Amino acid sequence: MGINNLFTAGGVVMLPLLGFSVLAVALIIERIRFWVRINNRQSRVVREVLNLYRLENVVGAIDKLRQNADLPLARIFLAALELEEPNPEEFRLALESEAQAEIPLLKRFQNIFETIIGLAPLLGLLGTVLGLITSFASLDIGDVGGTKTAGVTAGISEALVSTASGLVVAIFTLLFANSFRGLYVRQIALIQEYGGQLELLYRRRYERGEKSYASTR
């Protein structure tokens, strides 16, 4: 069955299902590019920044972060490191606040994916109902095997094609949506891990500075 025949057989619900499928594919491509960019660079960049910070090269660490400001963890670290002489509590709050600000970007389009996953099968079910209505409307008990049989066949075809199309769109979108959800959870774990390491390094540096200041008095 060709594409044109498929859409003709599926009935009116095929148009919104087509729109959902095109939208899902476009958003999936955007999310794949987003996560590939993060996974390819972020861990390496953050480890380099932490090593620079351990070596007391704060300026070098900040420059490295600014060069990679398109990464979520880089923006989170910059929000804290660019503060002017914060105490450890202020430093921690800066990390946490910026991490919260990054969450919508990490979860971007998740609501749209969930909407498509929920509505696509319902549209398929609607196509099923409309197809059955067409079949029953065309059914004539006294004309079994006659000229009106074509209308019954078309209605059944509409019911089956629309149901299958709705399920395909929903399953396809669900597969990627769950993958992106897993990447989001992993990213949150990395933010907590690396953020904790940076906070620990800052606290040690801050305490050394306090001790040095106290010894000179």
C-alpha positions as a printed Julia matrix, in Angstrom:
217×3 Matrix{Float64}:
   0.0    0.0    0.0
   1.48   3.34  -1.08
   1.73   6.4    1.13
  -1.15   8.17  -0.65
  -3.35   5.08  -0.41
  -2.38   4.69   3.24
  -3.51   8.2    4.1
  -6.69   7.76   2.09
  -7.47   4.51   3.87
  -6.7    5.96   7.32
  -9.27   8.72   7.11
  -9.29  12.21   8.59
  -7.22  11.35  11.68
  -4.18  10.7    9.5
  -3.57  14.45   9.06
  -3.09  15.21  12.78
  -1.1   12.0   13.15
   1.15  13.16  10.32
   1.56  16.51  12.06
   2.45  14.77  15.34
   4.97  12.53  13.62
   6.71  15.43  11.85
   6.8   17.44  15.09
   8.14  14.47  17.04
  10.9   13.83  14.51
  11.97  17.49  14.49
  12.12  17.68  18.29
  13.89  14.33  18.55
  16.6   15.53  16.15
  17.07  18.7   18.21
  17.34  16.7   21.46
  19.78  14.22  19.93
  22.06  17.05  18.82
  21.78  18.65  22.27
  22.69  15.5   24.19
  25.44  14.44  21.77
  27.11  17.84  22.23
  26.92  17.55  26.01
  28.09  13.94  26.23
  31.01  14.49  23.85
  32.52  17.47  25.69
  31.12  18.14  29.11
  32.85  15.53  31.28
  36.23  16.29  29.75
  35.81  20.06  30.15
  34.62  19.8   33.75
  37.5   17.51  34.74
  39.97  19.98  33.22
  38.32  22.85  35.12
  38.46  20.95  38.42
  42.15  20.14  37.85
  42.9   23.79  37.13
  41.04  24.81  40.27
  42.97  22.28  42.37
  46.19  23.86  41.1
  44.91  27.28  42.28
  44.59  28.44  38.66
  41.2   30.07  39.16
  41.59  32.43  36.2
  42.41  29.54  33.89
  39.42  27.59  35.17
  37.07  30.53  34.57
  38.48  31.08  31.06
  37.95  27.41  30.25
  34.36  27.62  31.45
  33.68  30.75  29.41
  34.99  29.03  26.29
  32.45  26.25  26.86
  29.53  28.3   28.15
  27.13  26.36  25.92
  27.39  23.43  28.36
  25.03  23.31  31.37
  27.72  22.42  33.92
  29.98  25.18  32.63
  27.23  27.76  33.22
  26.56  26.34  36.69
  30.24  26.54  37.65
  30.57  30.06  36.24
  27.63  31.3   38.31
  29.53  30.36  41.47
  33.12  31.13  40.46
  32.3   34.59  39.15
  30.93  35.69  42.53
  33.09  38.22  44.3
  34.62  36.62  47.41
  31.57  34.56  48.47
  31.52  32.53  51.65
  30.92  28.76  51.29
  27.2   29.1   51.87
  26.83  31.75  49.15
  28.95  29.6   46.83
  26.71  26.58  47.41
  23.54  28.64  46.88
  24.91  29.97  43.59
  25.57  26.41  42.39
  22.12  25.21  43.44
  20.27  28.2   41.98
  21.96  27.91  38.59
  21.41  24.15  38.57
  17.69  24.75  39.08
  17.73  27.27  36.24
  19.24  24.63  33.92
  16.54  22.02  34.59
  13.97  23.45  32.09
  16.6   23.35  29.36
  17.49  19.74  30.16
  13.81  18.72  30.2
  12.93  20.76  27.11
  10.09  19.38  24.97
   9.32  16.63  27.51
   5.73  17.84  27.89
   5.28  17.88  24.11
   6.56  14.31  23.87
   4.16  13.23  26.6
   1.28  14.95  24.79
   2.08  13.18  21.52
   2.42   9.84  23.32
  -0.97  10.33  24.96
  -2.91  11.76  22.02
  -1.61   9.61  19.13
  -3.28   6.38  20.33
  -6.48   8.3   21.1
  -6.53   9.68  17.58
  -6.01   6.14  16.31
  -8.92   5.02  18.45
 -11.01   7.85  17.05
 -10.14   6.64  13.55
 -11.24   3.17  14.58
 -14.6    4.47  15.75
 -15.1    6.54  12.59
 -14.14   3.56  10.43
 -16.63   1.32  12.2
 -19.32   3.95  11.83
 -18.59   4.04   8.1
 -18.76   0.25   7.94
 -22.07   0.02   9.77
 -23.52   2.87   7.72
 -22.61   1.01   4.53
 -23.83  -2.35   5.78
 -27.01  -3.66   4.2
 -28.1   -7.07   5.43
 -30.05  -7.7    2.25
 -27.1   -6.82   0.02
 -24.35  -9.05   1.43
 -21.71  -9.51  -1.23
 -23.28  -6.81  -3.36
 -22.2   -3.34  -4.38
 -22.26  -1.87  -0.86
 -19.62  -4.31   0.39
 -16.92  -1.86  -0.75
 -18.1    0.71   1.8
 -17.85  -1.86   4.59
 -14.34  -2.81   3.49
 -13.26   0.85   3.34
 -14.57   1.47   6.85
 -12.73  -1.53   8.27
  -9.56  -0.44   6.47
  -9.89   3.04   7.96
 -10.31   1.57  11.44
  -7.24  -0.68  11.19
  -4.91   1.8    9.46
  -5.67   4.68  11.81
  -5.21   2.5   14.91
  -1.9    1.14  13.66
  -0.68   4.62  12.69
  -1.53   6.08  16.1
   0.3    3.27  17.87
   3.37   3.61  15.63
   3.64   7.36  16.32
   3.17   6.86  20.06
   5.66   3.97  20.32
   8.28   5.78  18.24
   7.99   8.94  20.35
   7.93   6.99  23.62
  11.17   5.22  22.75
  13.08   8.47  22.35
  11.29  10.29  25.17
  12.34   7.61  27.64
  15.91   7.76  26.34
  15.98  11.53  26.85
  14.5   11.11  30.33
  17.33   8.72  31.18
  19.91  11.21  29.91
  18.27  13.92  32.03
  18.49  11.79  35.18
  22.14  11.03  34.43
  22.85  14.71  33.87
  21.31  15.65  37.23
  23.52  13.05  38.91
  26.61  14.51  37.2
  25.64  18.03  38.25
  25.4   16.89  41.86
  28.66  14.95  41.66
  30.79  17.61  39.99
  29.09  20.45  41.85
  29.89  18.72  45.13
  33.53  18.35  44.1
  33.82  22.04  43.21
  32.11  23.07  46.45
  34.51  20.91  48.46
  37.51  22.42  46.69
  36.19  25.93  47.34
  35.56  25.23  51.02
  39.13  23.98  51.45
  40.49  27.01  49.63
  38.3   29.34  51.67
  39.36  27.76  54.96
  43.03  28.02  54.02
  42.5   31.68  53.25
  40.77  32.21  56.61
  43.6   30.49  58.46
  46.23  32.54  56.6
  44.37  35.73  57.42
  44.05  34.76  61.09
  47.76  33.91  61.36
  48.81  37.33  60.06
  46.8   39.19  62.7
